[in-house]
Amino acid sequence: MGDEQLQKIIMFERGLGLESTGVVVSLHEDYSSYVEFIDKLKEYPFLEMSKPGSFLINLDDEVRYRPLTLSALANHVLQMKEKKE
């Protein structure tokens, strides 16, 4: 996968849920960019992309509830760390 495709990934982790064992979170300019990205992921047999699931968000939508921000993630990590100490 080229650097351009890798830059679209903001999270790539193993886990469990929704009949899957991993998750990829990525950002794309438009739907065609997203489709190209999914096609590239399918080229890697170890990813088992036989049934990719998608949830698309329009970042230009005027109604926003709680968008993902790096500061929100950082605050969450700090709070979890403080609870452990």
PyMOL Python script that loads the backbone (N, CA, C, O; Angstrom):
from pymol import cmd

cmd.read_pdbstr("""\
ATOM      1  N   MET A   1       0.863  -1.170   0.000  1.00  0.00           N
ATOM      2  CA  MET A   1       0.000   0.000   0.000  1.00  0.00           C
ATOM      3  C   MET A   1       0.906   1.228   0.000  1.00  0.00           C
ATOM      4  O   MET A   1       1.854   1.296   0.783  1.00  0.00           O
ATOM      5  N   GLY A   2       0.628   2.187  -0.859  1.00  0.00           N
ATOM      6  CA  GLY A   2       1.463   3.374  -0.950  1.00  0.00           C
ATOM      7  C   GLY A   2       1.254   4.333   0.204  1.00  0.00           C
ATOM      8  O   GLY A   2       0.291   4.219   0.962  1.00  0.00           O
ATOM      9  N   ASP A   3       2.175   5.284   0.327  1.00  0.00           N
ATOM     10  CA  ASP A   3       2.092   6.283   1.399  1.00  0.00           C
ATOM     11  C   ASP A   3       0.787   7.063   1.362  1.00  0.00           C
ATOM     12  O   ASP A   3       0.223   7.389   2.406  1.00  0.00           O
ATOM     13  N   GLU A   4       0.307   7.363   0.157  1.00  0.00           N
ATOM     14  CA  GLU A   4      -0.942   8.123   0.029  1.00  0.00           C
ATOM     15  C   GLU A   4      -2.105   7.375   0.677  1.00  0.00           C
ATOM     16  O   GLU A   4      -2.931   7.985   1.357  1.00  0.00           O
ATOM     17  N   GLN A   5      -2.176   6.061   0.473  1.00  0.00           N
ATOM     18  CA  GLN A   5      -3.236   5.255   1.062  1.00  0.00           C
ATOM     19  C   GLN A   5      -3.045   5.134   2.576  1.00  0.00           C
ATOM     20  O   GLN A   5      -4.015   5.214   3.331  1.00  0.00           O
ATOM     21  N   LEU A   6      -1.799   4.942   3.023  1.00  0.00           N
ATOM     22  CA  LEU A   6      -1.529   4.808   4.455  1.00  0.00           C
ATOM     23  C   LEU A   6      -1.873   6.073   5.216  1.00  0.00           C
ATOM     24  O   LEU A   6      -2.293   5.992   6.371  1.00  0.00           O
ATOM     25  N   GLN A   7      -1.710   7.229   4.612  1.00  0.00           N
ATOM     26  CA  GLN A   7      -1.999   8.492   5.289  1.00  0.00           C
ATOM     27  C   GLN A   7      -3.488   8.648   5.590  1.00  0.00           C
ATOM     28  O   GLN A   7      -3.860   9.448   6.449  1.00  0.00           O
ATOM     29  N   LYS A   8      -4.334   7.907   4.906  1.00  0.00           N
ATOM     30  CA  LYS A   8      -5.775   7.991   5.144  1.00  0.00           C
ATOM     31  C   LYS A   8      -6.182   7.222   6.402  1.00  0.00           C
ATOM     32  O   LYS A   8      -7.267   7.447   6.937  1.00  0.00           O
ATOM     33  N   ILE A   9      -5.321   6.316   6.878  1.00  0.00           N
ATOM     34  CA  ILE A   9      -5.627   5.508   8.064  1.00  0.00           C
ATOM     35  C   ILE A   9      -5.274   6.298   9.316  1.00  0.00           C
ATOM     36  O   ILE A   9      -4.140   6.750   9.476  1.00  0.00           O
ATOM     37  N   ILE A  10      -6.266   6.462  10.216  1.00  0.00           N
ATOM     38  CA  ILE A  10      -5.978   7.115  11.492  1.00  0.00           C
ATOM     39  C   ILE A  10      -6.006   6.119  12.646  1.00  0.00           C
ATOM     40  O   ILE A  10      -5.536   6.426  13.742  1.00  0.00           O
ATOM     41  N   MET A  11      -6.555   4.927  12.408  1.00  0.00           N
ATOM     42  CA  MET A  11      -6.513   3.867  13.410  1.00  0.00           C
ATOM     43  C   MET A  11      -6.605   2.526  12.690  1.00  0.00           C
ATOM     44  O   MET A  11      -7.406   2.362  11.770  1.00  0.00           O
ATOM     45  N   PHE A  12      -5.778   1.565  13.116  1.00  0.00           N
ATOM     46  CA  PHE A  12      -5.762   0.218  12.533  1.00  0.00           C
ATOM     47  C   PHE A  12      -5.451  -0.715  13.695  1.00  0.00           C
ATOM     48  O   PHE A  12      -4.296  -0.808  14.111  1.00  0.00           O
ATOM     49  N   GLU A  13      -6.462  -1.413  14.232  1.00  0.00           N
ATOM     50  CA  GLU A  13      -6.283  -2.215  15.445  1.00  0.00           C
ATOM     51  C   GLU A  13      -7.008  -3.552  15.352  1.00  0.00           C
ATOM     52  O   GLU A  13      -7.989  -3.701  14.623  1.00  0.00           O
ATOM     53  N   ARG A  14      -6.499  -4.521  16.111  1.00  0.00           N
ATOM     54  CA  ARG A  14      -7.179  -5.802  16.280  1.00  0.00           C
ATOM     55  C   ARG A  14      -8.171  -5.658  17.415  1.00  0.00           C
ATOM     56  O   ARG A  14      -7.993  -4.821  18.299  1.00  0.00           O
ATOM     57  N   GLY A  15      -9.218  -6.472  17.394  1.00  0.00           N
ATOM     58  CA  GLY A  15     -10.216  -6.436  18.454  1.00  0.00           C
ATOM     59  C   GLY A  15     -11.338  -7.409  18.135  1.00  0.00           C
ATOM     60  O   GLY A  15     -11.193  -8.262  17.259  1.00  0.00           O
ATOM     61  N   LEU A  16     -12.442  -7.287  18.834  1.00  0.00           N
ATOM     62  CA  LEU A  16     -13.589  -8.165  18.629  1.00  0.00           C
ATOM     63  C   LEU A  16     -14.868  -7.346  18.593  1.00  0.00           C
ATOM     64  O   LEU A  16     -14.998  -6.352  19.308  1.00  0.00           O
ATOM     65  N   GLY A  17     -15.802  -7.761  17.767  1.00  0.00           N
ATOM     66  CA  GLY A  17     -17.109  -7.131  17.732  1.00  0.00           C
ATOM     67  C   GLY A  17     -17.674  -7.073  16.326  1.00  0.00           C
ATOM     68  O   GLY A  17     -16.930  -7.028  15.346  1.00  0.00           O
ATOM     69  N   LEU A  18     -18.997  -7.075  16.235  1.00  0.00           N
ATOM     70  CA  LEU A  18     -19.691  -7.012  14.953  1.00  0.00           C
ATOM     71  C   LEU A  18     -19.173  -8.071  13.974  1.00  0.00           C
ATOM     72  O   LEU A  18     -19.012  -7.817  12.780  1.00  0.00           O
ATOM     73  N   GLU A  19     -18.919  -9.261  14.517  1.00  0.00           N
ATOM     74  CA  GLU A  19     -18.431 -10.402  13.737  1.00  0.00           C
ATOM     75  C   GLU A  19     -17.111 -10.110  13.040  1.00  0.00           C
ATOM     76  O   GLU A  19     -16.847 -10.640  11.961  1.00  0.00           O
ATOM     77  N   SER A  20     -16.280  -9.271  13.650  1.00  0.00           N
ATOM     78  CA  SER A  20     -14.981  -8.907  13.084  1.00  0.00           C
ATOM     79  C   SER A  20     -13.893  -9.049  14.136  1.00  0.00           C
ATOM     80  O   SER A  20     -14.170  -9.127  15.332  1.00  0.00           O
ATOM     81  N   THR A  21     -12.658  -9.080  13.672  1.00  0.00           N
ATOM     82  CA  THR A  21     -11.522  -9.176  14.590  1.00  0.00           C
ATOM     83  C   THR A  21     -10.585  -7.983  14.455  1.00  0.00           C
ATOM     84  O   THR A  21      -9.451  -8.027  14.933  1.00  0.00           O
ATOM     85  N   GLY A  22     -11.046  -6.927  13.811  1.00  0.00           N
ATOM     86  CA  GLY A  22     -10.217  -5.738  13.678  1.00  0.00           C
ATOM     87  C   GLY A  22     -11.018  -4.579  13.130  1.00  0.00           C
ATOM     88  O   GLY A  22     -12.154  -4.731  12.681  1.00  0.00           O
ATOM     89  N   VAL A  23     -10.390  -3.411  13.181  1.00  0.00           N
ATOM     90  CA  VAL A  23     -11.049  -2.201  12.697  1.00  0.00           C
ATOM     91  C   VAL A  23     -10.009  -1.290  12.047  1.00  0.00           C
ATOM     92  O   VAL A  23      -8.871  -1.190  12.505  1.00  0.00           O
ATOM     93  N   VAL A  24     -10.423  -0.642  10.991  1.00  0.00           N
ATOM     94  CA  VAL A  24      -9.623   0.385  10.332  1.00  0.00           C
ATOM     95  C   VAL A  24     -10.483   1.633  10.291  1.00  0.00           C
ATOM     96  O   VAL A  24     -11.605   1.603   9.784  1.00  0.00           O
ATOM     97  N   VAL A  25      -9.964   2.729  10.820  1.00  0.00           N
ATOM     98  CA  VAL A  25     -10.649   4.023  10.746  1.00  0.00           C
ATOM     99  C   VAL A  25      -9.821   4.884   9.814  1.00  0.00           C
ATOM    100  O   VAL A  25      -8.616   5.052  10.005  1.00  0.00           O
ATOM    101  N   SER A  26     -10.482   5.428   8.802  1.00  0.00           N
ATOM    102  CA  SER A  26      -9.760   6.208   7.802  1.00  0.00           C
ATOM    103  C   SER A  26     -10.586   7.418   7.374  1.00  0.00           C
ATOM    104  O   SER A  26     -11.806   7.448   7.539  1.00  0.00           O
ATOM    105  N   LEU A  27      -9.901   8.404   6.827  1.00  0.00           N
ATOM    106  CA  LEU A  27     -10.548   9.622   6.338  1.00  0.00           C
ATOM    107  C   LEU A  27     -10.353   9.721   4.830  1.00  0.00           C
ATOM    108  O   LEU A  27      -9.273   9.435   4.313  1.00  0.00           O
ATOM    109  N   HIS A  28     -11.419  10.133   4.125  1.00  0.00           N
ATOM    110  CA  HIS A  28     -11.381  10.217   2.662  1.00  0.00           C
ATOM    111  C   HIS A  28     -12.061  11.497   2.197  1.00  0.00           C
ATOM    112  O   HIS A  28     -13.014  11.973   2.814  1.00  0.00           O
ATOM    113  N   GLU A  29     -11.548  12.047   1.092  1.00  0.00           N
ATOM    114  CA  GLU A  29     -12.114  13.281   0.549  1.00  0.00           C
ATOM    115  C   GLU A  29     -13.503  13.074  -0.033  1.00  0.00           C
ATOM    116  O   GLU A  29     -14.358  13.953   0.064  1.00  0.00           O
ATOM    117  N   ASP A  30     -13.727  11.916  -0.636  1.00  0.00           N
ATOM    118  CA  ASP A  30     -15.000  11.647  -1.292  1.00  0.00           C
ATOM    119  C   ASP A  30     -15.209  10.133  -1.382  1.00  0.00           C
ATOM    120  O   ASP A  30     -14.351   9.342  -0.990  1.00  0.00           O
ATOM    121  N   TYR A  31     -16.372   9.759  -1.909  1.00  0.00           N
ATOM    122  CA  TYR A  31     -16.718   8.338  -1.960  1.00  0.00           C
ATOM    123  C   TYR A  31     -15.789   7.558  -2.873  1.00  0.00           C
ATOM    124  O   TYR A  31     -15.425   6.427  -2.552  1.00  0.00           O
ATOM    125  N   SER A  32     -15.397   8.130  -3.995  1.00  0.00           N
ATOM    126  CA  SER A  32     -14.522   7.398  -4.921  1.00  0.00           C
ATOM    127  C   SER A  32     -13.158   7.131  -4.295  1.00  0.00           C
ATOM    128  O   SER A  32     -12.556   6.089  -4.553  1.00  0.00           O
ATOM    129  N   SER A  33     -12.666   8.052  -3.481  1.00  0.00           N
ATOM    130  CA  SER A  33     -11.413   7.848  -2.757  1.00  0.00           C
ATOM    131  C   SER A  33     -11.565   6.706  -1.758  1.00  0.00           C
ATOM    132  O   SER A  33     -10.649   5.902  -1.582  1.00  0.00           O
ATOM    133  N   TYR A  34     -12.714   6.637  -1.110  1.00  0.00           N
ATOM    134  CA  TYR A  34     -13.006   5.559  -0.163  1.00  0.00           C
ATOM    135  C   TYR A  34     -13.029   4.201  -0.872  1.00  0.00           C
ATOM    136  O   TYR A  34     -12.433   3.239  -0.387  1.00  0.00           O
ATOM    137  N   VAL A  35     -13.710   4.121  -2.008  1.00  0.00           N
ATOM    138  CA  VAL A  35     -13.807   2.869  -2.759  1.00  0.00           C
ATOM    139  C   VAL A  35     -12.421   2.409  -3.202  1.00  0.00           C
ATOM    140  O   VAL A  35     -12.110   1.221  -3.120  1.00  0.00           O
ATOM    141  N   GLU A  36     -11.598   3.326  -3.664  1.00  0.00           N
ATOM    142  CA  GLU A  36     -10.228   2.998  -4.070  1.00  0.00           C
ATOM    143  C   GLU A  36      -9.440   2.434  -2.883  1.00  0.00           C
ATOM    144  O   GLU A  36      -8.685   1.473  -3.031  1.00  0.00           O
ATOM    145  N   PHE A  37      -9.623   3.040  -1.711  1.00  0.00           N
ATOM    146  CA  PHE A  37      -8.949   2.592  -0.493  1.00  0.00           C
ATOM    147  C   PHE A  37      -9.371   1.162  -0.132  1.00  0.00           C
ATOM    148  O   PHE A  37      -8.520   0.324   0.165  1.00  0.00           O
ATOM    149  N   ILE A  38     -10.669   0.882  -0.156  1.00  0.00           N
ATOM    150  CA  ILE A  38     -11.182  -0.456   0.165  1.00  0.00           C
ATOM    151  C   ILE A  38     -10.635  -1.476  -0.827  1.00  0.00           C
ATOM    152  O   ILE A  38     -10.252  -2.579  -0.437  1.00  0.00           O
ATOM    153  N   ASP A  39     -10.598  -1.114  -2.100  1.00  0.00           N
ATOM    154  CA  ASP A  39     -10.054  -2.027  -3.107  1.00  0.00           C
ATOM    155  C   ASP A  39      -8.589  -2.347  -2.818  1.00  0.00           C
ATOM    156  O   ASP A  39      -8.165  -3.490  -2.994  1.00  0.00           O
ATOM    157  N   LYS A  40      -7.816  -1.365  -2.382  1.00  0.00           N
ATOM    158  CA  LYS A  40      -6.412  -1.592  -2.033  1.00  0.00           C
ATOM    159  C   LYS A  40      -6.298  -2.522  -0.827  1.00  0.00           C
ATOM    160  O   LYS A  40      -5.445  -3.410  -0.813  1.00  0.00           O
ATOM    161  N   LEU A  41      -7.148  -2.329   0.186  1.00  0.00           N
ATOM    162  CA  LEU A  41      -7.113  -3.195   1.366  1.00  0.00           C
ATOM    163  C   LEU A  41      -7.405  -4.643   1.000  1.00  0.00           C
ATOM    164  O   LEU A  41      -6.832  -5.559   1.589  1.00  0.00           O
ATOM    165  N   LYS A  42      -8.282  -4.855   0.041  1.00  0.00           N
ATOM    166  CA  LYS A  42      -8.650  -6.211  -0.369  1.00  0.00           C
ATOM    167  C   LYS A  42      -7.491  -6.952  -1.020  1.00  0.00           C
ATOM    168  O   LYS A  42      -7.541  -8.175  -1.157  1.00  0.00           O
ATOM    169  N   GLU A  43      -6.449  -6.234  -1.423  1.00  0.00           N
ATOM    170  CA  GLU A  43      -5.280  -6.866  -2.041  1.00  0.00           C
ATOM    171  C   GLU A  43      -4.424  -7.612  -1.020  1.00  0.00           C
ATOM    172  O   GLU A  43      -3.562  -8.399  -1.411  1.00  0.00           O
ATOM    173  N   TYR A  44      -4.638  -7.389   0.267  1.00  0.00           N
ATOM    174  CA  TYR A  44      -3.851  -8.023   1.320  1.00  0.00           C
ATOM    175  C   TYR A  44      -4.642  -9.185   1.911  1.00  0.00           C
ATOM    176  O   TYR A  44      -5.595  -8.958   2.656  1.00  0.00           O
ATOM    177  N   PRO A  45      -4.265 -10.432   1.591  1.00  0.00           N
ATOM    178  CA  PRO A  45      -5.045 -11.596   2.019  1.00  0.00           C
ATOM    179  C   PRO A  45      -5.131 -11.759   3.536  1.00  0.00           C
ATOM    180  O   PRO A  45      -6.113 -12.311   4.031  1.00  0.00           O
ATOM    181  N   PHE A  46      -4.137 -11.296   4.283  1.00  0.00           N
ATOM    182  CA  PHE A  46      -4.174 -11.445   5.738  1.00  0.00           C
ATOM    183  C   PHE A  46      -5.208 -10.535   6.397  1.00  0.00           C
ATOM    184  O   PHE A  46      -5.498 -10.705   7.581  1.00  0.00           O
ATOM    185  N   LEU A  47      -5.768  -9.577   5.666  1.00  0.00           N
ATOM    186  CA  LEU A  47      -6.786  -8.684   6.238  1.00  0.00           C
ATOM    187  C   LEU A  47      -8.186  -9.276   6.179  1.00  0.00           C
ATOM    188  O   LEU A  47      -9.087  -8.791   6.862  1.00  0.00           O
ATOM    189  N   GLU A  48      -8.387 -10.322   5.371  1.00  0.00           N
ATOM    190  CA  GLU A  48      -9.687 -10.981   5.257  1.00  0.00           C
ATOM    191  C   GLU A  48     -10.814  -9.969   5.084  1.00  0.00           C
ATOM    192  O   GLU A  48     -11.720  -9.883   5.913  1.00  0.00           O
ATOM    193  N   MET A  49     -10.746  -9.220   4.017  1.00  0.00           N
ATOM    194  CA  MET A  49     -11.732  -8.178   3.732  1.00  0.00           C
ATOM    195  C   MET A  49     -12.917  -8.719   2.930  1.00  0.00           C
ATOM    196  O   MET A  49     -13.434  -8.036   2.046  1.00  0.00           O
ATOM    197  N   SER A  50     -13.340  -9.932   3.238  1.00  0.00           N
ATOM    198  CA  SER A  50     -14.441 -10.534   2.487  1.00  0.00           C
ATOM    199  C   SER A  50     -15.763  -9.825   2.752  1.00  0.00           C
ATOM    200  O   SER A  50     -16.661  -9.850   1.910  1.00  0.00           O
ATOM    201  N   LYS A  51     -15.888  -9.195   3.915  1.00  0.00           N
ATOM    202  CA  LYS A  51     -17.144  -8.538   4.265  1.00  0.00           C
ATOM    203  C   LYS A  51     -16.842  -7.211   4.973  1.00  0.00           C
ATOM    204  O   LYS A  51     -17.092  -7.082   6.172  1.00  0.00           O
ATOM    205  N   PRO A  52     -16.309  -6.224   4.243  1.00  0.00           N
ATOM    206  CA  PRO A  52     -16.012  -4.962   4.926  1.00  0.00           C
ATOM    207  C   PRO A  52     -17.296  -4.240   5.311  1.00  0.00           C
ATOM    208  O   PRO A  52     -18.262  -4.226   4.548  1.00  0.00           O
ATOM    209  N   GLY A  53     -17.300  -3.645   6.490  1.00  0.00           N
ATOM    210  CA  GLY A  53     -18.422  -2.840   6.919  1.00  0.00           C
ATOM    211  C   GLY A  53     -18.038  -1.376   6.835  1.00  0.00           C
ATOM    212  O   GLY A  53     -16.866  -1.023   6.967  1.00  0.00           O
ATOM    213  N   SER A  54     -19.005  -0.549   6.620  1.00  0.00           N
ATOM    214  CA  SER A  54     -18.713   0.874   6.464  1.00  0.00           C
ATOM    215  C   SER A  54     -19.717   1.709   7.240  1.00  0.00           C
ATOM    216  O   SER A  54     -20.875   1.330   7.413  1.00  0.00           O
ATOM    217  N   PHE A  55     -19.245   2.842   7.696  1.00  0.00           N
ATOM    218  CA  PHE A  55     -20.103   3.847   8.280  1.00  0.00           C
ATOM    219  C   PHE A  55     -19.549   5.184   7.805  1.00  0.00           C
ATOM    220  O   PHE A  55     -18.487   5.620   8.249  1.00  0.00           O
ATOM    221  N   LEU A  56     -20.269   5.820   6.910  1.00  0.00           N
ATOM    222  CA  LEU A  56     -19.793   7.053   6.302  1.00  0.00           C
ATOM    223  C   LEU A  56     -20.374   8.260   7.023  1.00  0.00           C
ATOM    224  O   LEU A  56     -21.555   8.276   7.370  1.00  0.00           O
ATOM    225  N   ILE A  57     -19.544   9.266   7.246  1.00  0.00           N
ATOM    226  CA  ILE A  57     -19.958  10.494   7.923  1.00  0.00           C
ATOM    227  C   ILE A  57     -19.665  11.671   7.015  1.00  0.00           C
ATOM    228  O   ILE A  57     -18.569  11.780   6.465  1.00  0.00           O
ATOM    229  N   ASN A  58     -20.645  12.558   6.854  1.00  0.00           N
ATOM    230  CA  ASN A  58     -20.445  13.792   6.108  1.00  0.00           C
ATOM    231  C   ASN A  58     -19.938  14.850   7.078  1.00  0.00           C
ATOM    232  O   ASN A  58     -20.701  15.356   7.900  1.00  0.00           O
ATOM    233  N   LEU A  59     -18.658  15.186   6.986  1.00  0.00           N
ATOM    234  CA  LEU A  59     -18.065  16.149   7.916  1.00  0.00           C
ATOM    235  C   LEU A  59     -18.546  17.573   7.670  1.00  0.00           C
ATOM    236  O   LEU A  59     -18.286  18.460   8.484  1.00  0.00           O
ATOM    237  N   ASP A  60     -19.245  17.806   6.558  1.00  0.00           N
ATOM    238  CA  ASP A  60     -19.797  19.128   6.270  1.00  0.00           C
ATOM    239  C   ASP A  60     -21.225  19.283   6.769  1.00  0.00           C
ATOM    240  O   ASP A  60     -21.825  20.345   6.609  1.00  0.00           O
ATOM    241  N   ASP A  61     -21.777  18.231   7.373  1.00  0.00           N
ATOM    242  CA  ASP A  61     -23.142  18.285   7.894  1.00  0.00           C
ATOM    243  C   ASP A  61     -23.237  19.367   8.969  1.00  0.00           C
ATOM    244  O   ASP A  61     -22.347  19.492   9.810  1.00  0.00           O
ATOM    245  N   GLU A  62     -24.310  20.142   8.940  1.00  0.00           N
ATOM    246  CA  GLU A  62     -24.480  21.226   9.922  1.00  0.00           C
ATOM    247  C   GLU A  62     -24.830  20.700  11.313  1.00  0.00           C
ATOM    248  O   GLU A  62     -24.532  21.356  12.311  1.00  0.00           O
ATOM    249  N   VAL A  63     -25.452  19.534  11.392  1.00  0.00           N
ATOM    250  CA  VAL A  63     -25.815  18.947  12.680  1.00  0.00           C
ATOM    251  C   VAL A  63     -24.678  18.037  13.124  1.00  0.00           C
ATOM    252  O   VAL A  63     -24.391  17.028  12.480  1.00  0.00           O
ATOM    253  N   ARG A  64     -24.039  18.399  14.219  1.00  0.00           N
ATOM    254  CA  ARG A  64     -22.930  17.609  14.756  1.00  0.00           C
ATOM    255  C   ARG A  64     -23.235  17.341  16.231  1.00  0.00           C
ATOM    256  O   ARG A  64     -23.750  18.219  16.924  1.00  0.00           O
ATOM    257  N   TYR A  65     -22.929  16.161  16.706  1.00  0.00           N
ATOM    258  CA  TYR A  65     -23.194  15.802  18.090  1.00  0.00           C
ATOM    259  C   TYR A  65     -21.917  15.883  18.917  1.00  0.00           C
ATOM    260  O   TYR A  65     -21.801  16.736  19.797  1.00  0.00           O
ATOM    261  N   ARG A  66     -20.982  15.022  18.648  1.00  0.00           N
ATOM    262  CA  ARG A  66     -19.685  15.077  19.309  1.00  0.00           C
ATOM    263  C   ARG A  66     -18.648  14.519  18.345  1.00  0.00           C
ATOM    264  O   ARG A  66     -18.390  13.315  18.340  1.00  0.00           O
ATOM    265  N   PRO A  67     -18.062  15.371  17.543  1.00  0.00           N
ATOM    266  CA  PRO A  67     -17.088  14.896  16.558  1.00  0.00           C
ATOM    267  C   PRO A  67     -15.811  14.400  17.226  1.00  0.00           C
ATOM    268  O   PRO A  67     -15.471  14.811  18.335  1.00  0.00           O
ATOM    269  N   LEU A  68     -15.118  13.516  16.534  1.00  0.00           N
ATOM    270  CA  LEU A  68     -13.848  12.991  17.010  1.00  0.00           C
ATOM    271  C   LEU A  68     -12.781  14.076  16.925  1.00  0.00           C
ATOM    272  O   LEU A  68     -12.582  14.682  15.872  1.00  0.00           O
ATOM    273  N   THR A  69     -12.104  14.314  18.030  1.00  0.00           N
ATOM    274  CA  THR A  69     -10.979  15.252  18.037  1.00  0.00           C
ATOM    275  C   THR A  69      -9.818  14.600  18.775  1.00  0.00           C
ATOM    276  O   THR A  69     -10.016  13.765  19.657  1.00  0.00           O
ATOM    277  N   LEU A  70      -8.621  14.989  18.406  1.00  0.00           N
ATOM    278  CA  LEU A  70      -7.449  14.445  19.091  1.00  0.00           C
ATOM    279  C   LEU A  70      -7.397  14.907  20.541  1.00  0.00           C
ATOM    280  O   LEU A  70      -6.934  14.166  21.408  1.00  0.00           O
ATOM    281  N   SER A  71      -7.864  16.122  20.817  1.00  0.00           N
ATOM    282  CA  SER A  71      -7.850  16.594  22.209  1.00  0.00           C
ATOM    283  C   SER A  71      -8.811  15.784  23.071  1.00  0.00           C
ATOM    284  O   SER A  71      -8.512  15.520  24.236  1.00  0.00           O
ATOM    285  N   ALA A  72      -9.960  15.383  22.525  1.00  0.00           N
ATOM    286  CA  ALA A  72     -10.893  14.541  23.282  1.00  0.00           C
ATOM    287  C   ALA A  72     -10.262  13.179  23.572  1.00  0.00           C
ATOM    288  O   ALA A  72     -10.413  12.649  24.673  1.00  0.00           O
ATOM    289  N   LEU A  73      -9.557  12.610  22.595  1.00  0.00           N
ATOM    290  CA  LEU A  73      -8.874  11.342  22.819  1.00  0.00           C
ATOM    291  C   LEU A  73      -7.778  11.485  23.870  1.00  0.00           C
ATOM    292  O   LEU A  73      -7.638  10.625  24.739  1.00  0.00           O
ATOM    293  N   ALA A  74      -7.003  12.561  23.798  1.00  0.00           N
ATOM    294  CA  ALA A  74      -5.922  12.785  24.759  1.00  0.00           C
ATOM    295  C   ALA A  74      -6.481  12.938  26.169  1.00  0.00           C
ATOM    296  O   ALA A  74      -5.931  12.373  27.115  1.00  0.00           O
ATOM    297  N   ASN A  75      -7.560  13.689  26.320  1.00  0.00           N
ATOM    298  CA  ASN A  75      -8.182  13.865  27.631  1.00  0.00           C
ATOM    299  C   ASN A  75      -8.683  12.540  28.183  1.00  0.00           C
ATOM    300  O   ASN A  75      -8.534  12.264  29.374  1.00  0.00           O
ATOM    301  N   HIS A  76      -9.272  11.727  27.329  1.00  0.00           N
ATOM    302  CA  HIS A  76      -9.767  10.421  27.763  1.00  0.00           C
ATOM    303  C   HIS A  76      -8.611   9.546  28.251  1.00  0.00           C
ATOM    304  O   HIS A  76      -8.713   8.921  29.307  1.00  0.00           O
ATOM    305  N   VAL A  77      -7.528   9.497  27.500  1.00  0.00           N
ATOM    306  CA  VAL A  77      -6.365   8.690  27.885  1.00  0.00           C
ATOM    307  C   VAL A  77      -5.803   9.174  29.214  1.00  0.00           C
ATOM    308  O   VAL A  77      -5.459   8.358  30.069  1.00  0.00           O
ATOM    309  N   LEU A  78      -5.703  10.486  29.404  1.00  0.00           N
ATOM    310  CA  LEU A  78      -5.194  11.032  30.665  1.00  0.00           C
ATOM    311  C   LEU A  78      -6.098  10.676  31.836  1.00  0.00           C
ATOM    312  O   LEU A  78      -5.611  10.331  32.913  1.00  0.00           O
ATOM    313  N   GLN A  79      -7.402  10.757  31.637  1.00  0.00           N
ATOM    314  CA  GLN A  79      -8.344  10.404  32.703  1.00  0.00           C
ATOM    315  C   GLN A  79      -8.235   8.928  33.067  1.00  0.00           C
ATOM    316  O   GLN A  79      -8.272   8.578  34.247  1.00  0.00           O
ATOM    317  N   MET A  80      -8.103   8.071  32.079  1.00  0.00           N
ATOM    318  CA  MET A  80      -7.966   6.640  32.347  1.00  0.00           C
ATOM    319  C   MET A  80      -6.664   6.354  33.090  1.00  0.00           C
ATOM    320  O   MET A  80      -6.625   5.504  33.980  1.00  0.00           O
ATOM    321  N   LYS A  81      -5.615   7.057  32.727  1.00  0.00           N
ATOM    322  CA  LYS A  81      -4.320   6.892  33.379  1.00  0.00           C
ATOM    323  C   LYS A  81      -4.397   7.322  34.852  1.00  0.00           C
ATOM    324  O   LYS A  81      -3.844   6.659  35.730  1.00  0.00           O
ATOM    325  N   GLU A  82      -5.084   8.428  35.107  1.00  0.00           N
ATOM    326  CA  GLU A  82      -5.228   8.924  36.478  1.00  0.00           C
ATOM    327  C   GLU A  82      -6.022   7.943  37.334  1.00  0.00           C
ATOM    328  O   GLU A  82      -5.721   7.779  38.517  1.00  0.00           O
ATOM    329  N   LYS A  83      -7.026   7.290  36.762  1.00  0.00           N
ATOM    330  CA  LYS A  83      -7.829   6.323  37.497  1.00  0.00           C
ATOM    331  C   LYS A  83      -6.997   5.113  37.928  1.00  0.00           C
ATOM    332  O   LYS A  83      -7.239   4.534  38.987  1.00  0.00           O
ATOM    333  N   LYS A  84      -6.018   4.736  37.104  1.00  0.00           N
ATOM    334  CA  LYS A  84      -5.174   3.584  37.409  1.00  0.00           C
ATOM    335  C   LYS A  84      -4.156   3.898  38.497  1.00  0.00           C
ATOM    336  O   LYS A  84      -3.699   2.990  39.191  1.00  0.00           O
ATOM    337  N   GLU A  85      -3.801   5.140  38.655  1.00  0.00           N
ATOM    338  CA  GLU A  85      -2.747   5.517  39.631  1.00  0.00           C
ATOM    339  C   GLU A  85      -3.258   5.616  41.025  1.00  0.00           C
ATOM    340  O   GLU A  85      -2.494   5.921  41.941  1.00  0.00           O
TER     341      GLU A  85
END
""", "prot")
cmd.dss("prot")
cmd.show_as("cartoon", "prot")
cmd.util.cbc("prot")
cmd.orient("prot")
